[in-house]
Amino acid sequence: MSENTMEFEVLVFKALNQEMAIDVEMVEIVIEKTEITPVPRARKIIEGVINLRGKIVPVISLPLLLSSNAESNYKKIIIVKIEDVEFGLMVDEVIGVLRTNSHELETNLGKMNTYGKKAKGLIKKDMRLIVYLNLEEILKEIIGSEVA
């Protein structure tokens, strides 16, 4: 490997019948599907809140966030933390941690990028194509203009 190859680890999961990944260091915990309390007048992408060890954590429908008319058959919730914000992402299944590097990441997607800024690119590993999500952009979308 050349010196400018960055290695990093991602958590791979399935949503929208597609393998997707997020940075491992942002993942707090993965939990089983649990009861989600709806929040009145919340945006559509916010499924509701859960009580996680005494903390109230909002849960986001990742399929709805990425594709406005998606149905989710989720089984897991990935709790992530960015800066000081914790939220859950509903996903269909968690596949596991994958070690990859910057050579396997294709960032220049052009028309293939259906998720806009919400994706950092595609990880090409063996025969797999994994959408590498940009959690910072997703957080901005969730919070809207309230970002400090």
Secondary structure, 3 states (H helix, E strand, C coil): CCCCCCEEEEEEEEECCEEEEEEHHHEEEEEECCCCECCCCCCCCEEEEEEECCEEEEEEEHHHHHCCCCCCCCCEEEEEEECCEEEEEEECEEEEEEEEEHHHEECCCHHHCCCHHHEEEEEEECCEEEEEECHHHHHHHHHHHHCC
